[in-house]
């Protein structure tokens, strides 16, 4: 660090022997969705995320707490951060539902999830998720974008298709399956590409038929006339692009026109559930009113990854797992709508040999508190809890038939093998052959990544 070091550096520079740091990129690293080879051998090549907005109650579904049940109605002596202090209570609220050991692995699962119990040997339950924040929006951004509370960042799906591209050029690489009731909390931010080029944002499919509008040209434009029109449009777009190089929005728009033309036959076939057998329809619950809608979307998700789509995420209207009251009636209703389709997805992927290469994720952004919100009666609910909650993963090289981590005896705080959303993200990317610290995009003067320099570890215990 002295004068001699300066002299040495000068002499090495004169002889062109001084190693220079790589130049910072000034252009987009990846400008298309062609398939790319990851740095290390991947275990997974596609992902389906079943995002449960609102925060499912882990102590009623996946994390049994006999001590909580035993002491239900007693005063909780620990400290609690409430979101709704006007309805706050410190009375412990034991789960009204029974847990039983399921499968060969013996994982305990609530009676509210009978179909998940049937595939539990293929499922890894993480019981020690921790965000440290009780709000919906900050934690959704944490799970989707890598930093709690910071809006406008690229989501997990965008990072994945940015780094890996797509196996198909006839369907979108990243698909968001929306709910017929409307947008989830955080709206379109759930599938935004943020500061990544818009080419990598999620493509939304409508919740009802037709899931893609205007897919077919009008009869008088079909055939050669349409091909001529598209060729002229492409020529004009390319000429315009040469006058405005490196305009990401324009590049994405041109790519979307080209994709739309290729989708005319591919998308129609991929979304045609009539091709599936009666047994498959029954497996997903398409024969029942309460499971038909969510089951149809789970089946579409399987058909999409089967055809090379990289990332599919299913969303729910608003935040239907947010049970501040009426837990005894509303929680079973949500389980009836989603349990069978979610488990069917795991079973169907496995039967088709796709589970080994496809990650299935189920979970929300927070959990619930062990105390009741309001009075401990038939209308009781649970307030938000980001200190400890559960999610599950299946396929894509994750170990099935296991649980990981623990919350305390009441299910309030994660106390063993604590997992943050950044740990979850680092581990997911690892399964796709990506180092979460090395997949970067240069923006606003520096390199950004999904975890963005935050403490994160690959959970090797789950692999």
TIROVO-465183 format. One record per residue (C-alpha): x, y, z. Coordinates in steps of 0.05 Angstrom, whole numbers, plus 5000, padded with zeros to 4 digits. Layout:
<atoms>
XYZ ...
</atoms>
This chain:
<atoms>
500050005000 506150464998 510050834944 513250184919 506349894905 504650494862 511150414823 509949674813 502949794788 505550324739 510849844711 505949274704 501149734668 506649954619 507949224602 500549074597 501248564653 496348884702 489648524708 484049014696 477148924726 471848744674 468349334644 461449474670 456149274620 452649854586 447749444545 442648904561 446348244573 440647814548 436048104495 431847504477 428446884506 432646364472 434545794518 441045914556 445645414590 446545564665 453345584698 452444924734 448344304721 441044444738 436343984775 430244374753 428144684688 421144954703 417245214763 409945284782 408545744841 401845704876 401946364913 396946404970 395847144982 393647335052 397646865096 395046155109 394645955182 400545485191 398545235260 391945005230 394844685168 402244475168 405244615236 401744235293 402244545362 399444075417 401644565472 397645115438 391544665436 392544445508 392845165533 387545465488 384046035524 389846185570 393646835569 399846855524 405847135563 410347295504 410847955467 406648045404 406748535347 399548645325 397248935259 390249095286 390849325358 383449495364 381848745360 388048505395 387747945446 392847525484 388346915490 391546305459 387346005404 388445255396 387144955328 379944685320 382644155272 386343505283 393143325256 395242625236 401742305211 401242185136 405041775085 411241355097 414941975121 410042095178 409442845167 403643115208 398343475165 391743785184 385143435168 383544055126 388643815074 386743095058 389343114987 396043415005 396642835055 396242364996 402542644964 406342845027 412042365012 413842804953 413343454993 418443845033 414944265087 418844875112 416145055181 420945625197 419746175146 421246865175 420547555146 420747975209 415048405183 407448305190 405048715131 402248395067 405448865016 412548885045 412748125049 409748014980 415348464953 420348064995 418147394965 417047644894 422548174888 427848004940 427548624984 421948755035 418049375024 421449604959 416649644900 418449624827 423649074829 423848484780 420247874806 422947174814 419846944748 422947524710 429847374738 429046644720 427246764647 432447314642 437846824663 435346194629 430846404571 425445914550 425245214520 419545424475 419146004426 411745894413 409146054483 410946584534 416846414579 413346694641 405846624651 401446924705 394746564714 389847074743 383746974786 376747104758 375247544819 380648044800 387748234818 391548014880 394448494930 400248864897 396748774830 401048734768 407248824812 406848084826 409347924755 413148564738 419948564705 421749194743 428249494715 429548874673 427448944600 419848874592 421048254550 421947874615 415448064650 409847574661 404647474607 397647464638 392546954615 385347134627 381646764682 375946574636 375246344564 377846594518 384246624560 387746984504 383347474465 384147594390 388446974382 385246824314 385347314257 378647494225 376847014167 378347524112 385547614137 387546874146 392846524106 397546874057 394647564069 396147534143 403147284130 404347864082 401648364133 406048084188 412248094143 410948824126 409848994199 416348654218 420049034163 417349704187 418749544260 425949334245 427049974205 424350384263 428750004312 435050194273 433250924285 432250794360 437350264381 437249954450 430150184464 427949604509 420449754504 420749754428 424849114426 419848774473 413949004431 416948734367 418548074403 411348044428 408548134358 412847564334 410847124393 403447274382 403947024311 407246374333 402146294389 396146254343 396545504340 401045324399 397145704452 390445454429 392844744435 396244854502 389945154533 385144634506 383244224567 378443804527 384543404504 385343144575 382042494598 376042454643 380542154697 385142764694 379243244698 376842864760 383842854790 384143624789 376943704812 374143974747 367943564760 366343954824 364044664829 368544854888 374944614855 373444714781 376445414773 382945314811 383544604784 383144854713 388745344725 393144804758 391944354698 393644914650 400045034689 402044304679 400444344604 404644974598 410944704632 410044064592 410744484530 417044854552 414445464591 419645644644 415545964700 408145944716 404946294776 397746234799 394646814837 388346914878 383647514881 385848024934 388147614996 383147065011 387546725064 387347345108 382747075162 382147615214 375347325233 370946725217 377046255215 372745645230 368645735166 373146125118 379545705126 376045055108 372845395048 379645605021 382444915033 376644584996 377945034936 385544934931 387744294966 385543794914 388144174853 394844324887 395943594906 393543364837 398843794805 404343434845 401342744831 400242884756 407243164745 410142544780 405942064738 408442404674 415742404695 415843164701 416443254776 423943124778 425043734734 419244184757 419044554824 412144644854 411545184908 405645294954 405345855005 403546575024 407447185046 406047115122 402846655173 398146775231 398746905305 397346365358 392546835395 385546995373 383547645341 377147895372 373447445421 375046715427 368446485399 365546225333 367646875298 374846865322 380546985273 388047065273 392247685260 398447725215 405047385235 411547455197 415747165253 414546445235 410246065185 410245495134 410745375060 411944735020 416044534959 415943914915 419943664856 425843974821 431043614863 427943794931 427643234981 420642964991 417642695055 421243165102 420043775146 425244315159 425744815215 421244945275 417145485307 416445545383 411345125421 405745605402 407645715329 409246445339 416646515322 421546105280 426745835327 430645295290 433545305219 430445985205 429046095130 428246785099 425246925030 432447065006 434646375029 428646084991 430446484928 437846294931 435945564938 431045584881 436045914834 441245394855 436544844832 436345174764 443945204760 444345944777 448546284831 444046804861 449947284869 452347224797 445847314759 446148074755 443448654714 446749334710 441949884727 442550584756 450050544762 450949874794 449649124787 443148864817 441148144832 434847814860 437647774931 441648424918 447448294967 442948105025 444947525069 442446885036 444546165037 442945564994 439145075038 443144445021 439144055073 433144075028 436643824965 
</atoms>
